[in-house]
């Protein structure tokens, strides 16, 4: 796969040459990663996220109480959400959502904040964003409801609360403190920070360092720990043993990242309950059994210290995501399908796993799995956010997944040297990543 790409880094090349000139002492144990292959994997991340995000949006908030959707509803008519609405761009059928060549993927809150964070790292030529840079970035690139087209700034709950706190001069992590932000556990960092795991391939310790302030912009306690879980899985995806099946890889990654959930937290107990329910279920196609158990245990009975508040808080989103991850068994189509049908805020779990599994199999792998090679590669960030460069002035949208991925690799060059203390070898097109006990 690596030989299929010839990457041109243009204006970033001077920076990267300076970076690789620093002293590097080779370690006996290091991860060696092809930069060209990583471009394909990052394209898979963006494409997988968009497919899954917009598929999940079809059923978002349709079912927040029993009776829920089941496998039998796939391919059948969508039902209105709790507000009486349908996804405007769908055909009102529950099925995979695609944007084909000639049109651009729409930005949404599951992808656009990650896009912003990548842009800010590039713009500031840094590896770790400061509180000031995050605050100024949010204000510059995110609308207020007052100045947004149609008075819609595409922020909700904790993200919106944090935004207005920053507008008033507050900076992270104060913007996630419960006394300032009572919504710290809802519509938060679990859907905006996974990309930091990909910026530190194979090094979740570094990924969590990069992600700390972005996560603490909006999340604390279990919402923060759940975000750490996702970031760790995305980082570890570069070091998982390729000889394992996709199902084995999923469980290796999730069980490794489980350590980010403190022992007595409801998120840890939730993980263990759902994992046990899956393992004890003789019918691995019957994900609905575990979903219904989650509904009774957590939404109805408030078990394990979890108190259900709204259908889009960190806890119920986490539970739904684990159901789709475990029963999806590493199959991107099945994982997205289960996440879409599972209930509650269905676009968030689907986007997370669509991005992770898309990264693991790459853009070419997504095309194989869906048996489709005419996906759009373009991205319309200005649908929801503002003040970004137009990288593609002659086509719809402002960017492409390929360009976004190449710029992402340039950012990783700096992180590999400055934070991971590894090496970028441009001649061979590889990173050397010293390994760290996790």
Secondary structure, DSSP 4 states (H G I P E B T S, - for coil): -GGG-----GGGHHHHHHHHTS--PPPSSEEEEEHHHHHHHHHHHHHHHHHHHHHHHTTTTT-SSSSPP-GGGTTSB----TTS---TTS-SB-S----BTTS-EEP-TTTHHHHHHHHHHHHTT-SS--HHHHHHHHHHHS--TTTSGGG--S--HHHHHHHHHHHTT--TTGGGSTTT-TTTTBS-GGGT-THHHHTSTT-HHHHHHHHHHHHHTT--THHHHHHHHHHHHHHHTTTS-TTS-HHHHHHHHHHHHGGGS-TTSHHHHHHHHHHHHHHH-S-TT-HHHHHHHHIIIIIIT-GGG----STTBHHHHHHHHHHHHHHHTT-HHHHHHHHHHH-SSHHHHHHHHHHHHHHHHHHHHHHHHHT---B--EEEGGGT------S-TTSSSSEEHHHHHHHHHHHHHHHHHHTS--EEETTTTEEEEE----
